[in-house]
């Protein structure tokens, strides 16, 4: 549920965040339904998809050295830190030998990783994060601490709800890696150009939040992946 205003992190108690908070405060029933849906569906999907998850795990460990999962610290609701679950699609310790974001034809991506990324199968383990309450099916993609430190006051409004697996911004920027491909300084381009544009959609989604809208975004995401 939504915290009381005076119990939000101090850096979120600003005039820039207040309009978004007031909007969500009128939709507490939708927020409760959203969490119930997330818990139930993530649990059912983990059970149904367990054979596929096992198969992908085998393919990952036979394709390259390293673990099955990629676990990086990310930020979710109210600025809470958590470890995200994703299937490893890059060589071991990839985040230590390159940029924080991935570009198209990134040499760190493994052979099986290319396929997993194309169909977003690397995101499936995030069902665990959803079940635990770290994430939701729909919401602002969880950024690393590095990028959250670059947020403007208004951007912190996206932390009023749990981070998500998909969002309108994710759909519109599904080819983000291609946009970064020609950049000399990937992190700088992401922070100054891509992040602000994505946040426009994320902030607008906070204003228009409803459970029905979440369902629509999930459907659009499936369609976008199939078309790709």
Helices and strands as residue ranges (DSSP letters): G 5-7, G 10-12, H 15-25, H 28-48, H 50-63, E 69-70, E 73-75, G 77-79, E 81-83, E 86-87, G 94-96, H 111-118, G 121-123, H 126-132, E 135-138, H 145-148, G 154-160, E 163-166, H 168-172, H 176-180, H 186-189, I 190-194, H 195-207, H 211-227
